[in-house]
Structure formats: C-alpha cells, structure tokens
Amino acid sequence: MTDAPLAVRAHGLTKSYGSGSTEVTALRGVELEVPAGSLAMIVGPSGCGKTTLISVAAGILDPTAGRCEVLGAVPAEMPDLERTAWRAREVGFVFQQFNLLPTLTAAENAAVPLMILGWEWRDAVAEASATLDRLGLQGRSGALPSQLSGGQQQRVAIARALVHRPRLVVCDEPTSALDHETGQRVMQLFREVADRHELTLVVVTHDARIFRFADRIFRMDDGRVVETLSPQDAEREFEAAGASVPERHSKG
C-alpha cells in the first residue's frame, strides 16, 4: 500500500466474542496499513467492527487470530505489565464516553497520563492547562466535569489523549458531541499535531464534515476493510448521496 514506515499493520486480523452458539465475529481477516505520521479515518455502518479494530490496534483487546503490529511492537505478544507501560507511553485514547473522573478538575483529568508517567503534579497540571487552552477551554481548567457541557467534556478528553505526546492516538467519534466550529478546531489541532510531531491518528467517525482532514479513509463493512478512499473521493460519495460537505481544508 505504501513504502512509508508504518504505524499500524494488521494482517488477517480476526476478533470474535463469546463461543459456540453465542459467538459473534467482529473482525473477519482485516488487512490494514496506516503510515506513521498520517491521519487515517475509519468509516462504515454501526456494528461493522470499527471500534473493535482500533481497540486491538491500541492494545486494549487481543485478536482471536491474525497479527497487529503497532509502532514496531505487537501488543498481543507483550506481558500485561509491559503492555500497560507501552500504552501509557505510546498511545492516547478518545472514547465516545468521555470517562472523566468526577472529582478532578478539567486540568487534572487531562493531566492523568503525565502523572502516570511520573510527572510532578504541578508541572502536569500546567501542561494540561496549556493543552486545554489550545482546544478553546481558556478559563475552564479548574472546572469539574459536572460544570462543563458535553462538548467541553469532549475537549477535556481530547486534551487528555494529546497531553503526553503519544505516537499513536485512536479516537472513537471525537467530534460527535461538538458543534461544527469546535469540531473543525479540534481536527485542525489534530492535523497540526500529527504534522509537527509525526503523530499518527486513527479516527472512527460518521462525520463527513471532517473527512478533508484525513490522509486516507478506510471503509469497513461486516468486519472487513473493503475499500480505501481519498478524502476527495469520500466527499464526492457523500455529496452524491445528498450530504453537504464544507469547503476543503488545505494542509499547507
């Protein structure tokens, strides 16, 4: 697919849940290559395996069969403690459920990855506050999650994923709770961070408004990657289906 170094390489990747008559197969021999430093999006109908795929890539789930190499390592082959430490260093997560700790402030929630890595509390919170500012949350660092709107909580979750500058960030519908302007700002930040720090992003989305930020878009169906699209091709498909896609973003 590409001669560039790969951040994620999946070959024959299968994942099943349950057994016997209750077994459900979420991934069916997925083939996927994501170049390092790129922003890839995964699209497809609900239940087609998108979230399972990024969970395997992030080392949260083990595959049933096949192989998934991530940043030169194979998470499924690591001992549990080694894998936990690897995830803490190398991977950031943005989940659909924000998973914020209710008794911590926005900055403290965003600082959690840094504190896991051994940063001093004061330095970690200061770095997290700066990241929140870049996401448009100036003045909200001291707010508790209950004092924030859904979109603001989503931005705290995104700051938490970026604050420790991981090499891979996996995102499950990162703009789902955001209005158009904020969603564009968040994706612009993702794009800039990817370009500046050679960060790789893998984003599950149904939001056609953000397609233009991607380098490539993988379409999934029934547990397989069935097509790789350019952002332009994906936009044309949505336009042909009657969806409106905003003016294309320029990376330059």
Secondary structure, 3 states (H helix, E strand, C coil): CCCCCEEEEEEEEEEEECCHHHCEEEEEEEEEEEECCCEEEEECCCCCCHHHHHHHHCCCCCCCEEEEEECCECHHHCCHHHHHHHHHHHEEEECCCCCCCCCCCHHHHHHHHHHHCCCCHHHHHHHHHHHHHHCCCCCCCCCCHHHCCHHHHHHHHHHHHHCCCCCEEEEECCCCCCCHHHHHHHHHHHHHHHHHHCCEEEEECCCHHHHHHCCEEEEEECCEEEEEECHHHHHHHHHHCCCCCCCCCCCC
